[in-house]
Amino acid sequence: AMHKDYSESVDALQRAVAVLKKQAHNRPQAALTQLTNLKKMSLIPQEAKNAIDLFLMQDQDFDPDGLAVAAPEASGYEFQSHGVIEMLEKLQDKFIDERTQLEKEEMNGKHAYDMLMQDLNAQIKQATADRDEKSEAKAKNLQSKADAEGDLKDTSDTRKADQVYLDDLTATCEQKAMDFESRQQLRAEELEAIAKAIEIISSGAVAGNAEKHLPSLAQVGSSLAQLRASGATRAPQQRASDFLKERAQHLNSRVLSALAVRVESDPFEKVKKMIKDLIVRLMEEANEEA
């Protein structure tokens, strides 16, 4: 708005000065109209307006409101306008300088605005880049966390499965060890019962104190020798069969149970061979598992 006012004022001053200079000795209506228009300009200082009024009042035929009441004299009238022209030219130069200064300020303001906008745009761009970088880093961290949690779950599940397998394997091994001990103990007691049965058949009477340990091969051989030499009757076989049945029931031994039946029903020589074969088989099984 100020720039427009300065431009309009400069244009009006230029026109007024030009008209006044052309009519140095005459006072045409056009020059007087230009001066009247200048008084309406908001930028014209009051001192200049007063000078213009004074200048216009020198012409008695001119109406200050801009209307001529009589035609101006064509000649013989010297137009004293030098002071007014000088004043108007100074105002013109002043307005041009002020307009130029205003344009500079506007240019500087525009430049400052452009620099500010450039700086703000750079900040926005950098903030956007930082936000995108942080978002990407956050997404990577969330993905890494999800992967880690997945790996942890897989590891935990694998560990649980391994622990279950280990527990099952340990229980199986313990059970097998217990079964092995039970079988070893059963064979030892079966061999002990067979040795006692041999003594019963050989001597005809149950020994006073039962053997508590697995008989050696020498003891078994000695018992077999006694068995061959004795020629025992059916009564010792029956006692041996009863003893084996009792031990078979106590030990839950199918071997002793089957042997008791054979001792009771088979001839003596056949019983001896069967006992010998059974002792050998039991000792071989014990040695294989050991």
Secondary structure as UniProt FT lines:
FT   HELIX           2..22
FT   HELIX           29..38
FT   TURN            39..40
FT   TURN            42..43
FT   HELIX           46..57
FT   TURN            60..61
FT   TURN            64..65
FT   HELIX           82..203
FT   HELIX           217..230
FT   HELIX           234..251
FT   HELIX           254..265
FT   HELIX           268..289
//
